[in-house]
Amino acid sequence: MLSSLSLLDEKWIPVIHFDGHHSKIKPSELIDETISDIAYFRSDFQGAAYQFLIGLLQTTFSPEDLDQWQEYWREGIEQSELDKAFTQAQVAMQFGATKPAFMQDFAKLNGNTVAISALLVEAPGENAIKKNTDHFIKRDFVKAICPHCAVISLFTLQTNAPSGGQGHRVSLRGGGPITTLIMPALNTATPLWKKLWLNVMPLDKKERPSKFDESVFPWLAPTQTSEPPKNLSVFPLQANYCQAFWGMPRRIELDFEHTEQGACDLCGETSSQLIKQYQTKNYGIQYQNWIHPLTPYRKDNKTGASIPIKGQPGGLAYRDWLGMVINTNDTQSAEIVSAHYHRRFKSTEKYGLWCFGYDFDNMKARCWYEHAFPVIPALAEPDSDLEDLISLSLALAKEALTLLREAMSAINRQSSAVDMAYWQETEPAFYQFVNQLIEEKDNANGRLTCLSAWANSLRNYITQTFDKNAFANPDERIIAEIKISAREKLHTDFNKLKQVKKIKNYPVVLLANMENNMSDDFIKKQIILNESHKKCINEWFALLQERSCIFNGKIYNGLKLRAEFRRASSLDEVRCQEGYWILADAFFAKDNGLAENTVHHQALTLFVAVAIYAKANNSNASFASQLSEKVRGGEHNFLSKPNFEQLQASETDEEFCRRLIRAIKLRGANGVNLFSLADSIFLWVQDEHDRLQNLPANPDPFKRNSVRWAMDYYSTKKTSKE
């Protein structure tokens, strides 16, 4: 039986050194300059070990003021000083069967005996085991653990304790609190002790313990239980400030009598005293109104009370960043963050915030999350308007996400993954915006330019995300009108957003081009053909209208050529006509940049076969847009929606040709945009060729004809003026 071991003298904390080797240390060895970091095999243990050592330093070795803090930071901590300080907590740091024992109830418990695996927060609960609903994390996955793992498991549970059933109290900060620690910038070779010291604050006389008794370490005396009807609670005024680090809501007594020898199911190390079970009892300490120095809080809208920020599905994102690093109207950053700002580090010294914690669904652990946030001292400067501008930008990000959700819902593609991806994928642009905002702190025009760029980056993201989902299927010939309508609404509503209007209403006009940028003019650009081909088409079509006309230096009878085309009974016959080769020779000239191949001849043949039915070459809009124009004086489109969908659904050249001719004839004297028509036909032929050859489709949906036509047809609603 393990009677007792000292957590101050035992080497039980795993660490990694700068040279890469691993070892275990006792707490006072943390000042070894060769130690890079704690090295637990579980993330929750890693976070708990940091809090244990920070709590030990804060409780026994807190600096008196900022000057003393900075002196230790510069000069280091003497081993003798640290040993002497830690000795004050010697009684509280005993672990084993002998009471008092670290984080265990002072009394002999006669409660329920549970498996040692229940110390792990992800373990299935009693009800899950009874009902056989432990499908994902099975019972008996951990049967016995060594004393070292028992210590950190116990501390992790007491620190994060979720709701555990009737009377099983949550941690001092509630179930699954978020912990935020100041950390040096990544890839900075900082010894462990400095990482810990960054999270230790000066304490005044009232906050520093005068005695290291149950006012600090609650297991040193009988537990103040919370049975009904009294439901007694422990408030901050009833204990020392430092008990925040040593909260003990659960009544637990490890069973050191029925141990065994073997390998620990957690760390794998061999031990002669593996612990298999423990006693637990409900109605432990009920904490109320505590403010933990390492946790951010939000204000309750109704009562104004401070509520610790908890883990949430999807974890933390930059939407939460501002409330983590400064005090706002709704949130209060951890005390350690405010203390850090007062240290006035050089601007070249970069620090961040390591945030971590569990997301609990009642008593069930859904996920462990970690996130790194930048810490920017400029935010804490008095009279700075950075907070207002960043708050505006975050509000805009939330509004933009709402629009994206609505658009995705309209096409039945909404899911929680959209939200998670949104915050993750727009994060780099957000911090780039923040850094640029700080660089332009003395330039009002520059700041507003930054806001404009941020707004446009969000607009681009939600549009591109919608497009990827709406037009992801390259084999989709008919693009539903709802997709185009949802996309159009996404753009229109973005310009109406409250925060966008605020930006536009700034005295300096910066967003004059914002609405223009929201348009889809880029879609109107031709994909395959160029201006040389446009010139060829225009001159060739003009030739077909004249009895005698010069084309490429030769005189032709255009009306005769047109008549020959119309007498052709197939596409092959069209390609055999002199009029086709007159255009083809010019079209595929070397300096026109279009290769002469089978696919391109197929496309040009199709174009010629339908273009000869056009009454006029009208470039006022794209071809598909012209089909959706209202017939002058009427309610109907030149080409109805059902007929447009039929055109889109064409599967053969002959079918496509026949339906195009009908559409062109319906335009009559209004004519069609021949250059747009030609580019569309070339795209259609290329798409069909790639599909038949099982080649990958163009990843850009707006370089696929079906999407471009749908966008133009459904987005444009004009009445013909011709």
C-alpha positions, 0 to 999 in steps of 0.5 A: 500500500502506498502510504504517502509520497511527496509531490514536492520531492517525487520526480513525477512531472514528464518534461522535454529538454532542448536537446530532445531527451525526456525526463521526469522532474520534481516541481522545484527543478522547473527552473532548469534552463535546459527544460523546454516544456512539459511533455504529457501524452494527453493534452488535458494533462498537459494543460493541467500540469501547467496550471499545477505548476503556475498555481504552486508558484503563485501560491508560494512564490508570488512576487510582491510587485511588478518590479520584483516580477521583472527582476526574476524574469531578467535574473532568474530564480535561485534554487534555494529561494524556490525550495524554501518557498515550496516547502510551505506547501509540503503538508498539502502536497502529500499523496497517498493513503495517509490523510490529508492527501492531495485533492482527496477528501479529508474524511474516510469515504463510504461512498460508491466504488468506481473504476479508476477510469472514471477519473478521466473526463471522457470516461462513460458515465454510470448511466451510459454503462448501465444502459449500454450506450458507451458506443464510442469510448468503451468501459474498461479502456483503462483498468489500472494506473500508476500513482504519477498518472493518478495525481495528474488525472485527479487534478485534471478532473477537479480542475475541469469537473463537469456536471456529474449527476445529482450532487456531484459538483462542477469545478470552481469555474464551472464545467469545462472552463477555458484556460488562457495562458500567456506564451512566448511566440512559437519557435522561440527557444524559451525555457519552461520556467519562463513560460510558467512565470509569464502566468504568475502575477504580483499579489498584494498582502490580502491575496497572498496566503498568510497560512498554507491551510485549508483556506488555500488547500481545501483537503487539509480539513473536513470538506464543507459539503453542500447537501440540501436543504442548506446547499452551502457554498464557498464564496471568495471571501470565505477562503484565500484568493489562491484557492482558485488554483486548488478547487476541490468540488469532487469528494474522492478517495483513491483506493491504495489498499487494492493495488496491483503490479503491472504496466500503467494503462495510461503511460505504460510505465511499470509500477508495483502500486497500480490503482484500480478504483476509488470511492466517491461521494456527492455534495462536495464543495459548491463554489460560487462567484469565484474569478479565476485569474487564468480564465476569461468571463462574460457578463450575464445579460440579465443579472450582470454576473460574471460567467466563465467562458466554457468550451463550445462545439467547434472550439474557439475562433477569432470571433472570440479573440477580442474578449480573450485579450481585452475587457469589452462591454460583454466580456472580461479577459483573464486577469493574467492578460491585464497583468501582462500588458502592464509589463511593457515588453519591447515591441519586438518581443511577441507573445500569444495566448494559449487557450484550451479546455473541454467542450462538455454536453452536460456531463459528457465530454464532446471534445478537447480544444486548443487555440492560439491567439495573438496578444497585441499590446496596442489594444490596451493603449488608452484612448485607442479606437482599435477596439471599436474598429475590430469590434466592427470587423468581427460583427461584420464577419458574423453578419456575413456568416449568417448570409452564407448560412441562408444561401447554403440553406436555400440550396440544401447545403447547410451544415455545421462544417460550414461554420467551422470552415468559415472561422478557420479559413478567414482567420489568416485574413483577419489577423492580417487586417488587424496588423495592417490596422495597427500599422495605420493607427495614425492614418484615418484613410489607411484604416478605412482602406483596411476595413474596405479590404476586410469587407471585400475579403469576406464577400469573396469568401462567402461567394466562393464558398457558395459557388463551390457548393452550388456548382460543384457537380461538373456533370450538372447540365441544368443549373437550377434557378434557385442557385442563381437567385440565392447567389444574387441575394447573397451579393445584394444582402451583403451590401445591405449589412449593418456593418457594411453601411457603417463602413460606407458612412465614414466621412472618407469615401473609400468604398465607392467601388465596393458595390461594383466589386460585388458584381459578376463582370468577370463572368462576362469575360470570354474564356476561349476566344479573344479579340482577334476572333471577335474581329473575324466573327464580325467581318465574316458575319458582315460578309454574309449580309452582302452580295459582294464583300471583301474578306481577307483580301478576296471578294466573295458573294456573301449571300450565296455563301449564306444560302449554301449553308442553309441548304446543308443537311448536316453539320458535316455538310456545313464544314464542307462549305466554302464559307466555313473555310473562309472563316476557319482559315482566319480563325485558326491563323497562327497569330490568333492564339487558338490551336487548330484541332478536332475539338475546335473545328467541331465547335466552329462548325456548330457556331457557323451552323447556328450563326447563319440564322441570326438577323443581327450581331448585337453585343449589348449583353451576353447571349444567355442574358439576351435569351432572358430579356422580356419581349418588348411590351410583353411578360415573356422571355425571348426563350422561356425557362423550360426551353432554356433548360432544354437547351442546357440539357442538350447531349449531342451536337445535333440536339444542341444545334437544333435548339440554338437555331430555335433560340436565335430565330426567336430573337428575330430582328433583335439579333444575338451577341455572336462573339458571346455565342461563339465562346459559349459554343466552344466552352460547351464542346470542350466540356462535352469532350472532357466528359466523354473522355473522362477528363477532370472538369475545370475546377472553376465553375465559371469556366463551365458553360452550364454555370455561365449561361445559368448565371447570365440567364437568371440574373438578367431581367431586361426588356428588349429596347430594339 
